[in-house]
Amino acid sequence: MTGEVVLPTPTGHRRSRFAIAVVVLSLTLAVVVIASLGIGQYALSPSEVIGVLLQGVGIDTDWAPTAPTAAGVILDIRLPRIVLGLLIGAALAVSGVLMQAIFGNPLADASVVGVSSGAALGAAASLTLSLNVLGMWTTPAFAFLGGLIAVFAVYFISRSNGRTEVVTLLLTGIAINAIGGAGLAFLTFLGTSSTREQIVFWQLGSLNGALWGNIALIVPLIAVGIGIALFVARRLDLFALGERTARHLGVRVELLRVVVIITVALLVCAAVAFAGIIGFVGLVIPHLMRMLIGPGHLPLVISSALGGALLIALADLVARTAIPLADMPIGMITSLVGGPFFLWLLIRTRRRAGGWG
């Protein structure tokens, strides 16, 4: 024993910060979910909520209320909505991580650069035109196609000399959002009263009307998307060193780029098809997680999935309870949070770059 003090390495610090972040996010998420299940016009205590959930999986307990209404409210109304929100929050946050990695830009996000608008336009087209070529998969498939076209358009237009220009990225996003908005307006004009309501629903973003059938439809899409994100995370770390360096290290850059772009479209379409346009989740959460745990993409994907789920759970709780007997659009709430954050991030990036000029 020499009495030397071994200082922790930066990698050790990042691992400990990641572990702490995962534990804190998981515990906070659990608390918010239990609270959200109990808060509402039909109020239940946390113990009653836990009792109903335990009974739902076949475990008898004295905590559950005797009234059958309680189980119906939790298992058939609130729980599907919360589960859908958790899935969509995780999908949007992970799509933000992937977009920022492949664009090499912290300002990239599905809503900012128009991918959400493209996906919403595709989904709206399938309903307005009464298309049913793939059965229940028709609307998600058209949302996927619209999002894929939008993300490829943004990527190729904003690329110049092997890099993504910030100004071009933002201007391309404005153009794609304008085109998507015009398309949605045209489809609203053509559609019936029913399709018009659904198009307005997409533009505002909402978890109202969540069904277990919808959840069963998007679970495999989001699971595949997040699974791919975890699989390519190490390659994205190498990609961040520069395309030339990544190629020398054995990364098939073009294949990685295409896989990531398709994965982003898959995640975004799954969210948009059943919840509409919920903005800024993929911008705010990955950036906050990167500030907390560092730039490593594997921990970033995991922590961002938890953070995105937590943000949507909190936003949905506010949407349901802020105004009595009203259900506010959840997209409005995330925009109220994400809009100022985006402005701050834009100003911060501009100062670091010394201006866009």
C-alpha positions, 0 to 999 in steps of 0.5 A: 500500500503506497497511500496513493489516492486514485482519482475517478476517471471521466468515464467513471464520472459519466457512468455514475451520473448515468446510473443516478440519472436512470434511477432518478428518472425511473423513480420520478416516472413511477411516482408521476404515473401513480399520481396521474392514475389517481388524479382527476374527476374520479379521485383515488388515493395512491394505495387504491391505484396500486391495489387496482393495478395489482388486481388487474394482474391477478394479485388480490389485495385489500387496497383496491376500492370495492366500487367496480367503477374505480377499476374501469376508470384506471384500467380502461380510461387512464392507464391506456392514455398514460401508457400511450404517452410513455411510448410516444414520449420515449419514441420522440426523445429517441428520434431526437437523439438520432437526428442530432447524431446524424445531422451533427447538430443539437438543433435537429428535431422531428418537429423543428425540421418538419418531419412531424408535419410530413408524417401528419400529412401522410396520415391525413391523406390516408383518411381523407382519401379513404385509403385502406390498402393495408387494413389497420396499418394503412394510416401508420404506413402513410404516416411513415411514408410522409415522415420518411420523405420529409426527413430525407428532404431535410437531410439532403437539402441541408447537407453541404460539403459533408456537413449540415449547415445550421441556417439551411437546416432551420430554413429547410424545416420552415419550408417543410412545415409550410408545405405540410401545413398547406397540405393539411389545410387542403385535406381539411378543405376536402375532408368530411366533418369526421376527417376534419376533426381528426386533422385538427386533432393531429395539429394540436396533439392529444392523447385523448381517446387512447385505446389498447388496440392503438397501443398494441399497434405501435408497441412493435414499431417503437420497440423496433425503433428503440432497439435499432437506436441501441444497436447503432449507438456505438457507431454513432459515437464513432460517427461523431468523430467525423465521417472520414474518421468513422470510415477509417474505423470501419463504420459503413457511414452511408448505410448507418445514415440510411438506417438512422433516417428510416428509424427516425421516420419509424419512431415519428410516424408511430407517435404522429399516427395516434397522438398528432404533432407533439413538438420539441420533445426530441429537442429538449430531452436529448439536450438536457440528458447530454448536459447531465451524462455526457455525449455517449449515445448508448446511455443517451438513448436510454436516459432520453427514452426515460426523460421523454416518457416523463415529460409526456406523462407530466404534460398529460397530467397538466393537460387533464387537470389544469382546467376543470372539465377540459382536456388541453392539447398536449402539443400546446403544453410541450411547445410552451416548454420547448419554444423558449428552450429552443430560442435559448439553444439557438442563441447559445449555438449562435454565440458559440459559432460567432454568428451564422455569417 
